[in-house]
Amino acid sequence: MARGSERERRVLTRALAVTVLLHAACAPSGDRAGLLGDARLGAAPELGPLDGLEPEAVTLLQELAAELATVSEHSEPWRELGAALHAHGRSAPARTCYQQALLRAPDDARAWYWLALLEETEDPERCLRLLGQCAQRAPDYAPARWRGGYLLLAADRLAEAEAAFRAALASAPEDEAAAVGLARVRLQAGQAGEAARLLEEHVRRVPQDRHALTLLGTALRELGRDAEAERALAGGAGAEPLQHDPWREELLARRRGARADFLRAMELLERGDVDAALPMLEALHGRDSRDVLVLVALHRAYRMQGDLERALTLLIEARDLEPNSEVVHLHLAGACRERARRDGGAPERAWLERALASSERACELAPTHAAAVAMHADVLADLGRTAEALAGWKRAAELEPGAAAWQEKAGYGLCRAGRWGEAVPHLRRLDALVARSPQNLLTLAAALANSGELDEAAVTLERARALAPGDPAIQKAIQDLARSRSDATGGPR
């Protein structure tokens, strides 16, 4: 093929992809058939080797295959078997099943979408065309559009990506993935100011989207707003993008087996849905009462429900099974500490001593585990051993500088002890990690002022006042600092 014709072919391919994706134009049957390869109506496929799958997964696949063999003329059994194979990593037979489903029901939007997901990393161009078929049949399903937008963005096809994200937002104006995608187009195009504006607006609307903070930090750094950039980058460190995709979640829900159930229960627990997680964890415990990870997770669920005694019993079982697990000792220390404080009065020393022993053992087993070091410091503080507690919190902050909790414990604890100069670095880091906190700024200003850094303290208080204009504590701190600066210079400032 000549160079010119090859260039024309690529241009036509891009035009076809974006036309189908964005405008949901009715694709001709020939294009649809091309997307399904050489597939022809056929019988149920061989499942192939199922090595490595848990028994529940094997049973599910065999049952779906048996059902399909009796009703292979219908599309839905093909799609269901394809989804189950897909969820368990069997891509080749899953692809065959999706193709067979679509030969029988060309308007099955889910089958087009799941087939597109199979191609997302292997053949992005093909994935785009498959997403276009889905968007044609489900024009209001935003992920079919923004997922294509991210593929186009990765290929540096910015105009097409922007159109895809705008199409997604037209059908779902609150969609986080589409909003962030549009900002990423601006950032990749070198329009940092517009990217920052879009991201700031998004973060105000969706403050839990910490990944967007990372992108915002990048945009602010390019604009020379370094202090703000540092706070945003620290606040978003390690966060995953928010991408609400119900059809993908529906696909993944077909996974079977103890490990899949455990991961699903942990996701529910992290979201605070104890009522849904608890029966799953209890079932897993019933299957294997010696699984320490399940025991620890189950203890968390009971603690969240307020059943501390049962939680402690499970942790003691876990400790007896794995006496050298720092994770078990860490959780046991926390549960004992909570038990010591349960009645609301002075902590019971006997329970604190148990917590101390468990936290010490966790630190022996994992001396660089910041959470264990901080827990040990918490227990020491409860026992009145303040100097040791402060050393522990400082050590935890050094081990994991990106954890706001440890910086706060160290900074605030040092302030309470009157060690203002030592507190300043921790409070500065906390300010970078937790942006826009008037209380943190007020505390940082106090540490700076008491360390003799009066000018920086004044700037910090102005930042606090901008965030909370009517806060009386901030107003009083500004007045007190003005008097201190006046006394220091011998006149008003």
N, C-alpha and C positions, 0 to 999 in steps of 0.2 A: 504494500500500500504506500502511495506517495506521501511525503511529509504534509503537503497541504490538505489532502483528504483526511489524514489522521487528526490534524488540528480541528478540522470541521467536525469530525466524529466526536471529539471530546467536547467541543462547544455544544453540539446537539444533545449529547448525553447530559451535560450540566443543565441545559435549558429544559430538557424533559424532566429531570429530577425536581427542579425547583417549581416547574409548572404543576406537576402532579402534587407535590407536597403542599404548596401554598394555595393554590387555587382549586384544588380538588377537582380538576377537570376529569371527565369520564375517559379513562384510558381505553384504548381499543382492545378487543379481545386478543389480538395477536400479542400485544405487549404483556397482557395478563398471562397468557400462555407461556411467553418467554420467561417470565419471572418464576414460573413453576417448572422450568427446565424441560426435560423430556418425559415428565411424569405422565403416566396413563392410568386410567382406572384399574385398580388391582385389588388383590386379596390382602388380608392382614399380613403385616411383615413379620419376619423372624425377629425376636427380641435381641438375639445375640447373647454373648456372655454377660452374666449379671454379677460377676465376681466383684467383691468389695462393697456390695450393697447390703444394708441390714435386712433381716428377714421380713420386716414390715414393708419395706420398699419392694422387695422381690414379689411378695404376695400381691401388693397393689398392682404392679405391672402385669403379672400373670392373670389376675382377675379382669383387668381392662382388656387385655389381649383376647381372653376367652370370650368376653362379651362382644368385642368387635367382630370376632369370627362369625357370630350369628346374625349380626345386623350391619354388615360391611357396606350396604348400600346407602346408609345414612351418614351424614357428615359429622355429627356431634361426637359419636364414639371415636372416630379418627382423631378429632381435635383433643379429646380428653386423654387418649393414650399418648398423643404427641406431647401434651403438656406435662404428663407424668414422666415420660422419658427425658424431656428437656430439663425438668426440675432435678433429675438425678444424674445429669451430665452425659446422657446418651444422645448426642447431637445428631448423628447420622440417621438412626431410625426415627427420631423426633421430626426431622426435616421431611422424611417420607410421609409420615402421618399428617403433618400440616398440609403438604401438597395434595394428598388424597382428600383431605377435608375440603380444601378449596376447589378442587375439581368438581366436587359434589355441591358445594355452596359457595360460589364466588363472592358473595356479599358478607361473609363471616369476618367482621372487623377484627375480632380477637385473634383469629387464626393468622390473618395477615400480620398483626402486630407481633405475635409470638414468633412467627417465622422471621420477621425483621430482627428481633432480638438475637436470634441465632447467628445472624450475619453481621452483627454490629462491629465486631472486631476483625472478622475474617475478610469481609467484602463491604466496606462502607458505602460504596456507590450502589451496590445492590440493595443494601439496607435502606438507603434513601428512597429508592423506588418502591420497596415494599411498604415503607412508612407512608408513602404517597397513596398507595392502594388503601391502607387503613384509614388515612385522613379523608379520603373520598367517601368512605362508608360510615365514618364516625367523625364528622366535622367538628364536633364539640369536645372531642377527647384531646385535651391540650398536650399530653405527653407525646402523642404521635407527631406533633409539630415541633415542640422544643427539643425532643431527642434528635430529630433531624437537624435542628439548628446547631446543636453542639457538634455534630459530625461535620457540618459545613464550616463551622468556626475552626475546627481542627485542621481543615484543609485550606484555611485562610481565604475562604470565599465569603467575605464579610457582608456584602450586599445581600446575598441569598440568606445568610444566617440571620441578619437583621429582619428580613421579611418573615422568616420562619418564627422568630421569637414574637414579632408583632402579631402574627396570625394566632399564635398560642394565647397571647394576652387578650386578643379580641374575643376569644371564646371563654377565657378564664382570667379575668383581670387581676385576681389575687394570687395567681400561680407564682410561687417563689422561684422555681427553676427558670421560668421564662423571663421574669424580671431581672434576675441576676445575669442570665444569658445576654440580654440586651445591653446591660452595663459592660459585660465582657467584650462585646463587639466594639463599643466605644474605647475601651482600654486598649484593645489590640490594634485599633485604628490610630492610636496615639492621641486620642481626645480625652486626656486625663481629667480635665475639668468637668466635662459632661458625665464621664464615668463616675466621678466622685459625687456629683449631684444626684444621679440615679441611685447610687448605692446608699448615700445618706438618707434619702427618702425611703428606700426599702428597709434599712435597718430601723428607722423610726417606726415603721409599720410592723416589721417582723423582728423584734429585738433578739429572738432566740436563734436567728440565722447567723451563727458565729463565723461560718465560712465566708459570708459576705463581708465581714469585718476584715478578713485577710485581703480580699480584693480592694476594699476601701483603703486599707493601709498602703497597698501598692500604688493606688492612684494618688493618695495624698503625698507620698514620698516623691513621686514624679513632679508634683506641684510645689515641692520645697517646704511642705508643712510637716517638718520632721517630727516634732513632738506629738502631734496628733497621729501621725503615721505609726509611731512606735506603739502608742496605746492601742490603736486598731489592730495592728499586727499581733500584738501580744494577746489581745482579747480573742482573736480568731485562731490562735495556734492549734493545729491538730484537728480542727473541726471538719466534719464531712459536709458536703453540699446537701441542702434540703431539696429533695426531689420526690414529690408525692406522685406515685405512679401506681394506682390501684390494680391495673391489669398485671403489672409485673409482680406485685405483692400476691395477687391471686395465683399466679404461676408458682411462686416460691412456696406458697402454702401447701402445695401438693407433696412436698418432701416428707418422707416417712422415716421412722427409726428413732432410736433413743437420742442420738446426737442432735438430730434435727429438732426433736421435741424440746431438748434442753436449751438449745439456742433460741427457739421461739419463746420459751418460758422466760429466759433471761431478758429478751427484748421487751416482753410485757412488764417484767419487774422493773426494768429501767424506766419505763414510761409511767410507773406507779399503778399499773393495773393488777393489783394483787389478787383480786377475785378471779381473774382469768388465769393468772400464773400458778396460783396455789394448787388447784387440782391437777395440773400437768406435772408439777414437781412431786406431789404426793404419789401420783401414778408411777413416776420414774423411781421414786424411793421404794415403792412396793416391788418393783421389778428387780432392784439391786440395792439392798439396804446398806451395802458397804461402799457405795460410791461417794467419796468424800466431797467432790464438787457439788453433787446433788444435796448432800447434807448441809453444806455451807449456804447454798442458794435457798434451800427450804427454811433454814434458820432465819435468813433475811426476810422471807415472806412472813413468817410468824412474828418477827419483831415489828414489821410494818403494820401488822394487825393488832399489836399490843400484847401478844402472848409471849412474854419474855421468858417465862419459866420453861415452856416447851422449846423455845429457841436455844436456851442454855443447855438443855438436855441433848439436843442434836449436836451442838458444838462439842460437848464433852465426848459424845460418841465419835465424832470426827477426829478429835485429838487422840483418842485411844487407838483409832485405826491408823492415823498418820501423825505420830508424835513429833516428827521433824518437818512439819509443814508450817512455814511462817504465816501463810494466809490464814490457816485455822487459828493459830495463836493470836494473830492480829484481831480477828473477829471476836475471839473469846475475850480478849482484853476489853474490847468495846462493849460487849454484852455485860461483862462483870461491872464495868464502870457505870453503865446505865442502871444495872440492878442496885448499885450502891446509892444512886440518886433517886430511886424510884418513888420514895415516899415524900419527896419534896423538902425534907428537912436537911440536917447536916448529913453528908455522905457517910454510909456505914463503912468503917475502916476495914472490917474483915473482907468485904467485897473489893475494896480498893487494893488491898494487899494481893488478892487473887488477880486483879487486873494488872497490877505491877509485875507479878511473876510472869504472866502471859506475855506482856509487852516486852519484858526483858528477854524472854526466850525468842520472840519474833525478831528482835534486834540482833541477837546472837546468830540466828539462822540467816538473816539477810541484813547485814549492817549498813547497806546503802539503799535500803528500801525506805523512801522518805515517809510514807504513810506509817510504817512501823515506828520510826524515830519520833514522829510527831505524836503518835498515840502514847508512847512512853513518856513524852514530855507532858502531855495532858494529864496523865495519871500522877506524875510527880507534882504538878501544880495542885491537883486535888489534895495531895498529901502535905501541902505546904512547903514543898522543897523548891522554892521559887528560882533560885539561881540555877539549879540543875535543869529545871523546866525551860528556862530561857535559853540555855545552851542547846537543849534539844530542838527547840523551835528554830533557832538559828541554823542548826545543822540540817534540818529538814528543808529549810529555804535554800540552802546551798546545794543540796542534793537534787532538788527539783525546782529550779528558779522560775519555771513557768506556771507553778501552782499558786494561785492567789491565796488559798487558805493558809499555806505555810508562811507566806510573806505577811499576811495580816496577823497571824499569831505572834510572829517574831516582832513586827513593828509595834503593834499595840502593847504587847507584853513589855517591851523595852521602854516604851513611854510610861507605862504604869510604874516601872521601876526607876524612873527618872534618868534613864540612860539615853538621853535625847539624840546625841550624835550617832550612836550605834543604830538607833531606830530609823534615821533618815534614809539610808540606802534601801531598806526593806519597804518603807512607805513609798518611796519613789517607784520602786518596782511594782508595788501594789497599784499605784496610780496608773501605770502603763498597762497593767493586766485588767483592771476594772475601771474603764473610762467613765467619766461623768458621774462620779460619786462625791457629793458635797461633804459627806462625813469623812471620807478618806482624805480629801483635800484639807479639811479643817484640822485633822490630826497631823497631817504632814506639815501644815503651816506652823502648828504649835511646836513640833520637833525642830523645825528650821529656826524659829524665833528663839527657842531656848538653847540652840546651838550657836547663836550669834549671827545667823544668816537672815537679817531683818528685811533686806530688799527682796530676796527670793520669797520670803514668807509673805510679803505684801502682794507679790504677783500671784502667789498660790491662793491667797484669800480672795483676790479679785475673780479668779477662776471659779472659786466656790460660790461667790455672790452671783455670778452670771448664771449658775445652775439653779440656785435657790435664793432669789432676790429678797424674799421676806423672812428668811431664817434668822431669828433673834440671836442665836449663838454665833453665827457668822458675823452679824452686825457688831456684836459686842467685841468679838476678836479683832475686827478691823479697827475699832475705836481704841482698844487696848494697845494694839500694835502701833497705831499712830502716835500715842503718848510715849511709847518706848522709843520710837525712832526720834521723836522730838527731844526726849531727854538725852539720847545718845549724841545728838548733834548740837544740843544747846539752843534749839529753836524749832519752830513749827516746820513740818514737812508735808 
